[in-house]
Amino acid sequence: MTNNDAVDKLILKGTTTIGAACKDGVILASDTRVTMGMYVAHKQGKKVYKIDDHLGMTIAGTVADAQRTVDILIANAQLYKLNMNRPMPISAAARLIANLLFSARYVPLLTQVLIGGVDDTGAHVFSLDPFGSLTEEKLVSTGSGSPVAYGVLEDEFKDGISVKEGLPIIAKAVNAAMKRDAASGNNYNIVVIDEKGYRELSEKEKKQLLAG
């Protein structure tokens, strides 16, 4: 199997993750089902991680590789804050992980990540593939459930909307993917990052989003 074949299989593998940059913050979301082929290995897997109060990250792909990138980014974000006396810019966090993935391109870290957050330049979301390709997006979805999620997102999500307006749309998109993609499901997590910091929505809040 070539590296490109491995990446193709990874991108179509389980999971649905979404990142959206709104005018007043960032929304990161994912389902919680962890699969090994057709086997559901875990029903409440964590796929959205807090890196710092202003910065978060979603993961998809091989769990060990994904968790390693999370650990490296958390450590470097803390070191940056100590050395520079200010939070790490979102673009710097994304570039650091892009360099990490690119440096391992001959034996790739089989993970696809979204990095999002808010700094003094505004709200940003970056998408990275296993080889370190880096693109900034206003709205992006990864994983096997992403085609279903995009059907909702591209119809309803508009550029420049607020976090409050975007949350029901993101919830609806993840829920649609969970219903139609066998490798996505069980539950979902939504995180909001804005000027108040990093906050994960409660079960009650998530139910209210889908009830509206």
matplotlib code that plots the C-alpha trace (Angstrom):
import matplotlib.pyplot as plt

x = [0.0, 1.4, 1.2, -1.5, -3.6, -3.2, -4.3, -7.3, -8.4, -7.9, -9.9, -12.8, -12.5, -14.9, -15.8, -17.4, -15.7, -16.7, -14.9, -16.6, -15.2, -18.0, -17.8, -17.5, -15.8, -15.2, -17.3, -15.7, -17.8, -17.5, -19.4, -18.2, -18.1, -14.7, -14.5, -12.1, -13.4, -17.0, -16.5, -17.6, -14.6, -15.9, -19.2, -18.0, -14.6, -13.1, -12.4, -12.4, -9.5, -8.7, -5.2, -5.5, -8.2, -8.3, -7.4, -8.9, -8.4, -10.4, -8.9, -9.7, -7.8, -5.5, -6.0, -2.4, -1.1, -3.9, -3.3, 0.4, -0.2, -2.6, 0.1, 2.8, 0.6, -0.5, 3.1, 4.3, 1.3, 2.2, 5.9, 5.0, 2.9, 5.7, 8.4, 6.4, 4.1, 1.1, -1.1, 0.1, -1.5, -3.8, -1.8, 1.4, -0.3, -1.5, 1.9, 3.6, 1.4, 1.8, 5.6, 5.3, 3.1, 5.3, 8.5, 6.9, 5.7, 7.7, 6.1, 2.9, 1.1, -2.3, -4.4, -6.5, -7.0, -8.8, -7.3, -9.4, -9.5, -9.6, -6.6, -6.0, -6.5, -10.0, -11.5, -9.6, -10.0, -7.3, -7.5, -4.5, -4.0, -1.6, 1.2, 1.0, -1.0, -2.5, -5.5, -7.5, -11.3, -14.4, -16.2, -14.8, -15.8, -13.7, -14.2, -16.6, -19.6, -18.5, -20.4, -23.7, -22.6, -21.7, -25.2, -26.6, -23.7, -23.5, -27.3, -27.6, -24.3, -23.6, -20.4, -20.3, -23.0, -22.6, -21.8, -25.4, -26.7, -24.2, -24.6, -28.0, -26.7, -23.5, -25.6, -28.0, -25.1, -23.4, -26.7, -27.5, -24.1, -24.6, -27.9, -26.5, -22.9, -22.4, -18.9, -20.3, -22.8, -23.8, -23.4, -21.7, -19.6, -19.7, -17.2, -17.4, -14.2, -14.7, -13.5, -14.8, -12.6, -13.1, -16.4, -18.0, -21.7, -23.7, -26.0, -29.0, -27.7, -27.1, -30.6, -32.0, -30.1, -31.7, -35.1, -35.3]
y = [0.0, 3.4, 6.4, 8.0, 4.8, 5.0, 8.6, 7.8, 5.1, 7.3, 10.2, 7.9, 6.1, 6.6, 9.8, 13.1, 16.3, 19.9, 23.2, 26.6, 30.1, 32.5, 36.3, 36.1, 32.7, 29.1, 26.0, 22.5, 19.4, 15.6, 12.4, 10.0, 6.6, 4.9, 2.1, -0.6, -1.5, -2.5, -3.0, -0.3, -0.2, 2.7, 4.6, 7.7, 8.5, 11.9, 13.6, 17.3, 18.4, 21.6, 22.8, 26.1, 28.5, 30.0, 27.0, 23.6, 20.6, 17.8, 14.4, 11.7, 8.6, 6.3, 7.1, 6.8, 9.1, 11.6, 11.7, 12.2, 15.3, 16.6, 16.0, 17.8, 20.8, 21.1, 21.1, 23.6, 25.9, 26.0, 26.6, 29.4, 31.1, 30.8, 32.1, 34.8, 35.8, 35.6, 32.8, 31.0, 32.4, 30.0, 30.1, 29.2, 26.2, 25.0, 25.5, 23.6, 20.6, 20.9, 20.8, 17.8, 15.9, 16.8, 15.7, 12.3, 12.0, 8.9, 7.1, 9.2, 9.9, 8.7, 11.5, 14.3, 17.2, 20.5, 23.3, 26.2, 29.1, 32.8, 35.2, 38.9, 38.5, 36.9, 33.5, 30.9, 27.2, 25.2, 21.8, 19.5, 16.2, 13.4, 14.9, 18.3, 20.1, 23.2, 25.2, 27.8, 27.3, 29.1, 25.8, 22.3, 18.7, 15.6, 11.9, 9.3, 11.3, 14.5, 14.2, 14.0, 16.8, 19.0, 18.5, 20.4, 22.8, 24.2, 24.7, 26.5, 27.9, 31.4, 33.4, 35.9, 34.4, 34.4, 31.4, 31.4, 31.2, 28.6, 26.1, 24.6, 24.2, 22.4, 20.2, 19.3, 18.5, 16.1, 14.5, 13.9, 12.3, 10.1, 8.8, 8.1, 7.0, 3.7, 4.7, 7.9, 7.8, 7.3, 10.9, 14.1, 16.8, 20.6, 23.1, 26.9, 29.0, 32.8, 35.8, 34.1, 31.0, 27.3, 25.8, 22.4, 22.3, 20.2, 17.4, 19.6, 22.3, 19.8, 18.4, 22.0, 22.6, 19.6, 20.3, 23.7]
z = [0.0, -0.9, 1.4, -0.8, -0.4, 3.3, 3.4, 1.2, 3.6, 6.6, 5.2, 4.5, 7.8, 10.7, 12.5, 11.8, 12.9, 12.1, 12.6, 11.9, 12.3, 13.2, 13.6, 17.4, 17.9, 16.8, 17.0, 17.1, 17.1, 16.6, 17.2, 19.9, 18.2, 17.9, 15.3, 14.2, 10.8, 11.4, 15.1, 17.5, 19.9, 22.1, 22.3, 24.1, 22.6, 23.0, 19.7, 20.7, 22.9, 24.8, 24.0, 25.9, 27.0, 23.5, 21.4, 20.6, 18.3, 16.8, 15.8, 13.3, 12.2, 14.2, 17.9, 19.1, 16.3, 16.9, 20.7, 20.1, 18.1, 20.8, 23.5, 21.5, 20.8, 24.4, 25.6, 23.0, 23.6, 27.3, 26.6, 24.2, 26.8, 29.4, 27.0, 25.2, 28.1, 25.7, 24.2, 21.1, 17.9, 16.2, 12.9, 14.9, 16.5, 13.1, 11.5, 14.3, 13.7, 10.0, 10.4, 12.7, 10.2, 7.2, 9.1, 9.5, 5.9, 5.0, 8.0, 8.3, 11.5, 10.3, 11.6, 10.2, 12.5, 12.8, 14.9, 15.9, 18.3, 18.8, 19.1, 18.7, 14.9, 15.3, 14.9, 12.9, 11.8, 10.1, 8.5, 8.2, 6.5, 7.5, 5.3, 6.8, 4.1, 5.8, 4.8, 6.6, 6.4, 7.4, 7.5, 7.3, 8.0, 8.0, 8.3, 6.7, 7.8, 6.3, 3.0, 5.0, 7.3, 4.3, 2.9, 6.0, 6.4, 2.9, 2.8, 6.1, 7.3, 6.0, 6.2, 9.1, 11.3, 15.1, 17.3, 18.6, 15.1, 14.1, 17.0, 15.9, 12.3, 13.5, 15.9, 13.0, 10.7, 13.2, 14.0, 10.3, 9.9, 12.9, 11.4, 8.0, 8.5, 10.3, 11.6, 13.3, 16.1, 19.8, 20.9, 20.0, 21.6, 20.8, 22.0, 21.7, 21.9, 22.1, 24.1, 27.3, 26.7, 25.9, 26.9, 26.1, 25.9, 28.4, 27.5, 28.3, 25.9, 23.1, 23.4, 23.3, 20.0, 18.3, 19.8, 18.2]

ax = plt.figure().add_subplot(projection="3d")
ax.plot(x, y, z, "-o")
ax.set_aspect("equal")
plt.show()
